[in-house]
Amino acid sequence: MDDSQKEKNGITKDYYPGGKVKTETEYKDGKKNGIRKVYHENGSLMAEQYYKDNKPESTGKGYYENGKILHEDIYKTGRLINRKSVDGVGNLVHDKDYP
């Protein structure tokens, strides 16, 4: 079995062409299980989301490059149930529940 056919386990990282980390994803038995983090090219955190059996679960957050919160998503059993978004100064601009 070559490396492309092995099930992923542990943390995998992808990189921008300049060498900075782009994503960090936790895997167990070939599925996303744990935290997945995505970074802006400047190195600041862009998004973080917990996964269970390859599906988003619980609260995920997105961030502006300056580190301020952009949005907060709530997932249940892999399904988005609510998203709140704020502008660059923290004012709520979007709050939507999903059926």
N, C-alpha and C positions, 0 to 999 in steps of 0.2 A: 504494500500500500504506500503510495507516495504522500508527501505532506499535504497536498490539496484534498486528499480523501480522509484524512484523520479528523476525528471530532475535536473541536476546540475545547480546551479546558484552561481556566485561569484567565489572566488579563491579557488582552491583545491591544496593540497600539498601532495606529496609522499616523503618518507624518505628512506635514506640508513639504513641498519641494525644498524649502530652506532648512529642513531638519527639525522644526518645532513639532511637538505633538499636536495632532489634529483631533484624534479620538482615542479614548480608553474605554474598553468594553470588557465586562466580566462574562465569561462563558462557563457553562457546566454541561457536559455531554453534548456539545455542539450547539447549545441554545443559549441565548442571552439570559443570564441569571445573575442579578446584582445590579450594580450601578454602571450606567453608561454616561461618560462625560464627553462633551464636544467643546473644543477650544477655538477661540478666535485666533487669527494668524498672529496677533500680538501676544498670545500666550494667556490672555484672560479667559475665564470660563464663559462659554456661550450657552451651554445647556447641560442639565443633568436630569437623568430619569432612571428610576428603578425598574428592572424587568424581572418577570417570573415566567419561565417556560416560553421565552421569545416574545412575550407580550408586555407592553407597558403596564405598570401597576403603581398605585399610590400617587403621590404628588411629584410632578416634574416641573422644573423651572427653566426659563430662558433668561439670558442676561444681555444687556447692552455691553459694548466693549469697555465701558468705564466701570463695569461691575454692578451697576444698578439693575434691579429686576425689570424685566421686560414683560414676562407673562408667567402665570402659574396654571398648570393643567392638573386636573384630578382625573385619574383613571381607576376603573373598577373592572376586574376580569378582562383586561385588555381593551376596554372601551372608554373613550373620552366622555366624561360626564359633565365637566365644567371647565371653562377657560376664563381667566381674568387677565387682562392686559392693562399696562400702565404706560403713560408717556415718559419721556426722559426725566421729568421732575417728580414722578410718583403719583400723578393724578390718574385715577381709574378711568379708562376710556372704553373698556369692553368687559362685560360680565355676562357670559352666556352659558346656560345649561343645555345639555344635549340629551334628547330622549333615549 
